[in-house]
Amino acid sequence: MWEGLQPELAAVATGSHIDAIPYSGKYDGVVGVLGAIEAINVLKRSGFKPKRSLEVILFTSEEPTRFGISCLGSRLLAGSEALANALKTTVDGQNISFFDAARSAGYANDQDDLSSVFLKKGTYSAFVELHIEQGPILEEEGISIGIVTAIAAPASIRVEFEGNGGHAGAVLMPKRNDAGLAAAELALAVERHVLESGSIDSVGTVGILELHPGAINSIPSKSHIEIDTRDIDEERRNIIIEKIRQSANTIAINRGVRLSEFKIINQDPPALSEKSIIEAMEASSKELNLTHKLMISRAYHDSLFMARVSPMGMIFIPCYKGYSHKPEEFSSVDDISNGVKVLALTLAKLSLE
Amino acid sequence: MWEGLQPELAAVATGSHIDAIPYSGKYDGVVGVLGAIEAINVLKRSGFKPKRSLEVILFTSEEPTRFGISCLGSRLLAGSEALANALKTTVDGQNISFFDAARSAGYANDQDDLSSVFLKKGTYSAFVELHIEQGPILEEEGISIGIVTAIAAPASIRVEFEGNGGHAGAVLMPKRNDAGLAAAELALAVERHVLESGSIDSVGTVGILELHPGAINSIPSKSHIEIDTRDIDEERRNIIIEKIRQSANTIAINRGVRLSEFKIINQDPPALSEKSIIEAMEASSKELNLTHKLMISRAYHDSLFMARVSPMGMIFIPCYKGYSHKPEEFSSVDDISNGVKVLALTLAKLSLE
């Protein structure tokens, strides 16, 4: 925290997350954390005196890969009672509880009461996040800065099918109820329902599909799939979720397997950036002679949840071929530098408002 | 080895395997090993004197789950040069070499020369294996003993697809080449091609389907599937394999993914039981007043490979609901006892021939 001349005013915050998925790149999140620190340094070196205090926030567990739900830090800051309760019994894939993991990282407090971190609305006058685009648009169009006007509405679903399994040689085809083929059908149904929406903005992905027992000569007796679906239109996305649910039921009936779980892990609304922050980001880009465009974030970010308790804005920078969530993820030093400059100037403007 | 009165004659051998797949039952294999030992004990207690020597064989690595290929013991005894060479560079999922694993179990010899275990044809005058049916027929029909006349021809295939992966939110549907959906399509194509054969004896299974990186918010950039297909008709099974290959190619083209591997791990012919051994098993069942029926083994066994170097026969006993390769696998003490009696009497007859 860099105390402003009027520390009694709501502060301006910036930051992003420091965690990553397995086999990921090293720019997603980290650019917005190191960029936030550098933006503050730039302002200090320039002799700037903020009116509102400036704060840097480092989120963790933005990615859902360890505990199955994304954006733990920002959801909690935004006051999610449901999540605070759920985390009391949440464990990771190695059966380590969320609280044990948090404590071993030096984070959790003694009483395991996460409600102590909930932010009051009005704590911040603005939250601004710098992030790589994770899509190809800025690079393809040769534009330096993306100014995010809205973040698409994400949802994730966990599904399990159970059948009788058995020996891959001895159980004849008519006697089978193969949980693995049920999962394969549902994965293809997710794709079909997304394409049926007719909108380029609807996406759906099966990133996890696991078979049990997972032996070549054993018919799968259980399957587990995790589905991610997003849209800038919340209602359209909810129709897709409903179709996926119907397909899961139909597949279970047709294959004689049991749909033992169909759980919507999260189903969040989209978030709109604050008009005054968009204007500050646009003005900063112009003053720095950087090309910019207004755009939608199809990936979601901690900003999606910070928007529930604070006016929000996001700055995007180009990344190589739009690659993200894989090792080829890359943004050049020049592009990062441009983003940090726009962030610094935007923070300066917002701190004076 | 129990030396017979004429040890210069080819011996009669019996046995089965002691290994199991993950999350398996405890009867598959083990019944034929303990049953073989008990059958010899029964003959000794009865005062029987064998003419040909009697031998018990304990196979290991019958299941393909550790090193990716089944029946390592019996394939090597049967003289598979190709396997002996392949095992020089084979590792398990933890990157432990076959030879290190064998040594740590006390098996491998110093020079790593597996050809020393190849059996000469004529070493055994007969090989007889006792095994649970792993199918529901004997239990459903209330029959005590199954006499196997042939073992279906097995094959296994390993397939990998590769796409570009990417972020599940940011990469729009038309830009995707999802390796996971390619695998899902191929799994369903395997089922379709098997059903197209029109024969109840054709089976096909995808027991392994793995996605990389395996994160809910990441489009699969790689998928790995393993396919098992079997038939009592070798030609019909080979047609199914060819159709699977064509589907894998077509799916790769349609989805813009790369078919980076399509490897047939094994593609074995069926095996026929020896007429004289079938007759000895039938006669033994009759003398013991046990109901019996001639049947085909759809699962395969070490006997499939022993048949390459020895006349072969198999005795099946009922198992609960035909369950196998899962914890519910069960055969009653009475059924096991019946199988051991038929095995003992069959060995006695064969040792006197």
Chai-1 contact restraints between the chains, C-beta under 6 A:
chainA,res_idxA,chainB,res_idxB,connection_type,confidence,min_distance_angstrom,max_distance_angstrom,comment,restraint_id
A,I21,B,A215,contact,1.0,0.0,6.0,A-B,restraint_1
A,P22,B,P213,contact,1.0,0.0,6.0,A-B,restraint_2
A,Y23,B,P213,contact,1.0,0.0,6.0,A-B,restraint_3
A,P64,B,I216,contact,1.0,0.0,6.0,A-B,restraint_4
A,T65,B,A215,contact,1.0,0.0,6.0,A-B,restraint_5
A,Q134,B,H167,contact,1.0,0.0,6.0,A-B,restraint_6
A,Q134,B,A170,contact,1.0,0.0,6.0,A-B,restraint_7
A,G135,B,A170,contact,1.0,0.0,6.0,A-B,restraint_8
A,S156,B,I216,contact,1.0,0.0,6.0,A-B,restraint_9
A,G165,B,K326,contact,1.0,0.0,6.0,A-B,restraint_10
A,H167,B,Q134,contact,1.0,0.0,6.0,A-B,restraint_11
A,H167,B,A299,contact,1.0,0.0,6.0,A-B,restraint_12
A,H167,B,S324,contact,1.0,0.0,6.0,A-B,restraint_13
A,H167,B,H325,contact,1.0,0.0,6.0,A-B,restraint_14
A,A168,B,T205,contact,1.0,0.0,6.0,A-B,restraint_15
A,A168,B,G207,contact,1.0,0.0,6.0,A-B,restraint_16
A,A168,B,D228,contact,1.0,0.0,6.0,A-B,restraint_17
A,G169,B,R230,contact,1.0,0.0,6.0,A-B,restraint_18
A,G169,B,R298,contact,1.0,0.0,6.0,A-B,restraint_19
A,G169,B,A299,contact,1.0,0.0,6.0,A-B,restraint_20
A,A170,B,Q134,contact,1.0,0.0,6.0,A-B,restraint_21
A,A170,B,G135,contact,1.0,0.0,6.0,A-B,restraint_22
A,A170,B,R298,contact,1.0,0.0,6.0,A-B,restraint_23
A,A170,B,A299,contact,1.0,0.0,6.0,A-B,restraint_24
A,L172,B,I200,contact,1.0,0.0,6.0,A-B,restraint_25
A,M173,B,V203,contact,1.0,0.0,6.0,A-B,restraint_26
A,G180,B,V206,contact,1.0,0.0,6.0,A-B,restraint_27
A,L181,B,E191,contact,1.0,0.0,6.0,A-B,restraint_28
A,A184,B,A184,contact,1.0,0.0,6.0,A-B,restraint_29
A,A184,B,A187,contact,1.0,0.0,6.0,A-B,restraint_30
A,A184,B,L188,contact,1.0,0.0,6.0,A-B,restraint_31
A,A187,B,A184,contact,1.0,0.0,6.0,A-B,restraint_32
A,L188,B,A184,contact,1.0,0.0,6.0,A-B,restraint_33
A,E191,B,L181,contact,1.0,0.0,6.0,A-B,restraint_34
A,I200,B,L172,contact,1.0,0.0,6.0,A-B,restraint_35
A,V203,B,M173,contact,1.0,0.0,6.0,A-B,restraint_36
A,T205,B,A168,contact,1.0,0.0,6.0,A-B,restraint_37
A,T205,B,I219,contact,1.0,0.0,6.0,A-B,restraint_38
A,V206,B,G180,contact,1.0,0.0,6.0,A-B,restraint_39
A,G207,B,A168,contact,1.0,0.0,6.0,A-B,restraint_40
A,G207,B,A215,contact,1.0,0.0,6.0,A-B,restraint_41
A,G207,B,I216,contact,1.0,0.0,6.0,A-B,restraint_42
A,G207,B,S218,contact,1.0,0.0,6.0,A-B,restraint_43
A,I208,B,G214,contact,1.0,0.0,6.0,A-B,restraint_44
A,I208,B,I216,contact,1.0,0.0,6.0,A-B,restraint_45
A,L209,B,L211,contact,1.0,0.0,6.0,A-B,restraint_46
A,L211,B,L209,contact,1.0,0.0,6.0,A-B,restraint_47
A,P213,B,P22,contact,1.0,0.0,6.0,A-B,restraint_48
A,P213,B,Y23,contact,1.0,0.0,6.0,A-B,restraint_49
A,G214,B,I208,contact,1.0,0.0,6.0,A-B,restraint_50
A,A215,B,I21,contact,1.0,0.0,6.0,A-B,restraint_51
A,A215,B,T65,contact,1.0,0.0,6.0,A-B,restraint_52
A,A215,B,G207,contact,1.0,0.0,6.0,A-B,restraint_53
A,I216,B,P64,contact,1.0,0.0,6.0,A-B,restraint_54
A,I216,B,S156,contact,1.0,0.0,6.0,A-B,restraint_55
A,I216,B,G207,contact,1.0,0.0,6.0,A-B,restraint_56
A,I216,B,I208,contact,1.0,0.0,6.0,A-B,restraint_57
A,I216,B,E226,contact,1.0,0.0,6.0,A-B,restraint_58
A,I216,B,D228,contact,1.0,0.0,6.0,A-B,restraint_59
A,N217,B,D228,contact,1.0,0.0,6.0,A-B,restraint_60
A,S218,B,G207,contact,1.0,0.0,6.0,A-B,restraint_61
A,S218,B,H325,contact,1.0,0.0,6.0,A-B,restraint_62
A,I219,B,T205,contact,1.0,0.0,6.0,A-B,restraint_63
A,E226,B,I216,contact,1.0,0.0,6.0,A-B,restraint_64
A,D228,B,A168,contact,1.0,0.0,6.0,A-B,restraint_65
A,D228,B,I216,contact,1.0,0.0,6.0,A-B,restraint_66
A,D228,B,N217,contact,1.0,0.0,6.0,A-B,restraint_67
A,R230,B,G169,contact,1.0,0.0,6.0,A-B,restraint_68
A,R298,B,G169,contact,1.0,0.0,6.0,A-B,restraint_69
A,R298,B,A170,contact,1.0,0.0,6.0,A-B,restraint_70
A,A299,B,H167,contact,1.0,0.0,6.0,A-B,restraint_71
A,A299,B,G169,contact,1.0,0.0,6.0,A-B,restraint_72
A,A299,B,A170,contact,1.0,0.0,6.0,A-B,restraint_73
A,S324,B,H167,contact,1.0,0.0,6.0,A-B,restraint_74
A,H325,B,H167,contact,1.0,0.0,6.0,A-B,restraint_75
A,H325,B,S218,contact,1.0,0.0,6.0,A-B,restraint_76
A,K326,B,G165,contact,1.0,0.0,6.0,A-B,restraint_77
